[in-house]
Amino acid sequence: MMTRVWTEEQIRSLGTLTDLVTAGSVLGMGRTTSHRLAREGQFPVPVLRHMGRYRVPVARLLDLLGLDRPTARPPGA
């Protein structure tokens, strides 16, 4: 199985919230592990549960990965 490698730009483009499986993928986890950890309250970042679905704040993923500060863009970019 090939693991997807996420770039900072791709993670930031997810928006404010993302689904649990995508968040798990960003952290190198599969679907089953992501759901198990969320159920057990052990997912590496806080998980929100709304209407039976898990959502993960992208900002918390960025914090965990040390990418919590926006990247500087050159003037005119």
Rosetta silent file (secondary structure, phi, psi, omega in degrees, C-alpha in Angstrom):
SEQUENCE: MMTRVWTEEQIRSLGTLTDLVTAGSVLGMGRTTSHRLAREGQFPVPVLRHMGRYRVPVARLLDLLGLDRPTARPPGA
SCORE:     score description
SCORE:     0.000 S_00000001
   1 L     0.000  131.606  179.840    0.000    0.000    0.000 S_00000001
   2 L   -93.175  131.658  179.345    1.367    3.406   -0.954 S_00000001
   3 L   -92.304  132.717  178.173    1.004    6.205    1.601 S_00000001
   4 L   -74.901  138.837  175.365    0.108    9.636    0.301 S_00000001
   5 L  -104.674  121.873 -177.070    2.473   12.433    1.269 S_00000001
   6 L   -93.206  136.670  173.913    0.663   15.693    1.944 S_00000001
   7 L   -90.399  160.920  177.417    2.223   19.090    1.245 S_00000001
   8 H   -57.767  -42.403 -179.696    1.585   22.075    3.463 S_00000001
   9 H   -60.907  -42.214  179.080   -0.327   23.741    0.639 S_00000001
  10 H   -64.604  -39.992  179.407   -2.599   20.714    0.229 S_00000001
  11 H   -65.544  -46.611  179.502   -3.336   20.603    3.950 S_00000001
  12 H   -61.852  -32.047 -177.941   -4.122   24.331    4.072 S_00000001
  13 L   -73.715   -6.615  179.039   -6.406   23.968    1.048 S_00000001
  14 L   -68.407  -19.723 -179.336   -8.650   21.564    3.022 S_00000001
  15 L    98.117 -154.867 -176.418  -10.403   24.557    4.581 S_00000001
  16 L   -79.445  -43.106 -179.713  -11.440   24.972    8.210 S_00000001
  17 E  -126.464  152.113  173.879  -12.596   21.409    8.870 S_00000001
  18 E  -136.735  166.525  179.915  -11.904   18.104    7.213 S_00000001
  19 E   -77.590  163.516 -175.334  -13.257   14.610    7.608 S_00000001
  20 H   -62.426  -41.043 -177.598  -11.606   12.082    9.896 S_00000001
  21 H   -65.731  -40.159  177.816  -10.255    9.841    7.128 S_00000001
  22 H   -66.037  -44.699  178.241   -8.553   12.782    5.398 S_00000001
  23 H   -59.593  -42.636  177.591   -7.084   14.002    8.696 S_00000001
  24 H   -61.347  -41.152  178.842   -5.836   10.490    9.363 S_00000001
  25 H   -61.769  -42.132  177.523   -4.269   10.352    5.924 S_00000001
  26 H   -57.391  -35.879 -177.832   -2.443   13.632    6.597 S_00000001
  27 L   -91.935    5.283  176.489   -1.036   11.979    9.738 S_00000001
  28 L    83.744   21.335 -179.621   -0.135    8.750    7.933 S_00000001
  29 L  -109.259  155.682  173.918   -3.024    6.644    9.268 S_00000001
  30 L   -89.688  175.334 -178.209   -5.565    4.509    7.518 S_00000001
  31 H   -57.541  -49.888 -175.774   -9.350    4.640    7.830 S_00000001
  32 H   -62.538  -46.671  179.739   -9.654    1.887   10.436 S_00000001
  33 H   -63.857  -42.569  179.752   -6.985    3.291   12.739 S_00000001
  34 H   -58.534  -47.801 -179.466   -8.388    6.816   12.428 S_00000001
  35 H   -66.747  -40.035  179.483  -11.877    5.686   13.428 S_00000001
  36 H   -62.384  -47.261 -179.850  -10.632    3.493   16.266 S_00000001
  37 H   -63.567  -39.420  178.128   -8.553    6.302   17.753 S_00000001
  38 H   -64.177  -44.822  178.551  -11.430    8.780   17.433 S_00000001
  39 H   -60.250  -37.676 -177.936  -13.851    6.351   19.147 S_00000001
  40 L   -84.763   -1.279 -178.258  -11.344    5.813   21.951 S_00000001
  41 L    71.201   24.765 -175.724  -10.692    9.544   22.339 S_00000001
  42 L  -114.546    7.918  178.400   -7.062    8.994   21.339 S_00000001
  43 L   -61.498  141.525 -172.173   -6.872   10.738   17.943 S_00000001
  44 L   -61.025  -17.994  176.192   -3.776   13.020   18.021 S_00000001
  45 L  -130.828  160.298  179.549   -5.854   16.209   17.654 S_00000001
  46 L   -58.599  141.683 -179.226   -9.328   17.107   18.925 S_00000001
  47 L  -119.998  134.168  176.757  -12.162   15.576   16.912 S_00000001
  48 E   -99.681  140.525  176.995  -15.638   17.070   16.614 S_00000001
  49 E  -118.667  121.477 -178.164  -18.649   14.809   16.219 S_00000001
  50 E  -138.922  124.279  178.558  -21.684   16.318   14.535 S_00000001
  51 L    52.390   42.950  175.506  -24.714   14.472   13.205 S_00000001
  52 L    79.300    5.690 -179.636  -22.898   11.136   13.360 S_00000001
  53 E  -121.291  146.416  176.021  -19.819   12.315   11.485 S_00000001
  54 E   -90.434  138.483  174.360  -16.339   13.122   12.695 S_00000001
  55 E  -131.336  145.269 -177.858  -14.767   16.440   11.704 S_00000001
  56 E  -124.814  127.583  176.137  -11.241   17.600   12.442 S_00000001
  57 E   -66.410  124.323 -178.450  -10.130   21.260   12.621 S_00000001
  58 H   -63.336  -34.279  179.157   -7.396   21.750   10.029 S_00000001
  59 H   -58.630  -36.098  179.933   -5.726   24.372   12.246 S_00000001
  60 H   -70.662  -34.568  174.269   -5.108   21.680   14.873 S_00000001
  61 H   -63.345  -45.038  179.841   -3.478   19.438   12.257 S_00000001
  62 H   -61.621  -41.427  176.932   -1.247   22.331   11.224 S_00000001
  63 H   -59.400  -49.575 -178.132   -0.338   22.957   14.892 S_00000001
  64 H   -58.697  -38.359 -177.596    0.543   19.302   15.431 S_00000001
  65 L   -85.731    2.040  179.786    2.729   19.270   12.319 S_00000001
  66 L    74.306   23.892 -178.696    4.499   22.501   13.291 S_00000001
  67 L  -114.573   30.751 -171.974    2.908   24.377   10.403 S_00000001
  68 L   -73.096  -12.587  178.343    0.756   26.673   12.523 S_00000001
  69 L  -103.444  135.089  177.480    2.089   29.878   11.005 S_00000001
  70 L   -58.772  144.750  178.594    1.079   30.888    7.492 S_00000001
  71 L   -73.543  141.035  179.102    3.922   30.688    5.033 S_00000001
  72 L   -70.719  136.370  177.704    5.356   34.008    3.959 S_00000001
  73 L  -111.729  139.158  178.019    4.548   34.921    0.392 S_00000001
  74 L   -62.993  149.515  178.233    6.728   37.186   -1.684 S_00000001
  75 L   -54.388  137.368  178.961    5.210   40.584   -2.501 S_00000001
  76 L    81.980    4.383 -179.224    2.965   40.416   -5.523 S_00000001
  77 L   -88.540    0.000    0.000    2.452   36.646   -5.269 S_00000001
